[in-house]
Amino acid sequence: MNFQMRGEAVVAAMELADLKLFYRVLHSHLAEHEELMDCELLHDLQNFLHERARAEGVDGSDHGQWDAWLGNPAGSSCARRDPPGSN
């Protein structure tokens, strides 16, 4: 992994496995750090990972497939993530 400054931006080259780990950790702490919900980095990372997953034949709308692809095969189901009446 490496970082380079380009003007005011930082360009990074990272391993896909590291990006998945970073996403899993950030996503698991959303309830504790609500400001992450508006974090452009998290949104861009999620979009990038969804694109990669789709390219590998993963249905990102299937939480089981998505979790397994991210490296979290014991991920919770949709019902557990979003309990009835939580919306």
Summary of the structure (lengths in Angstrom):
residues: 87
radius of gyration: 14.6
end to end distance: 38.5
largest distance: 47.0
contacts: 178
relative contact order: 0.11
helix: 53%
strand: 11%
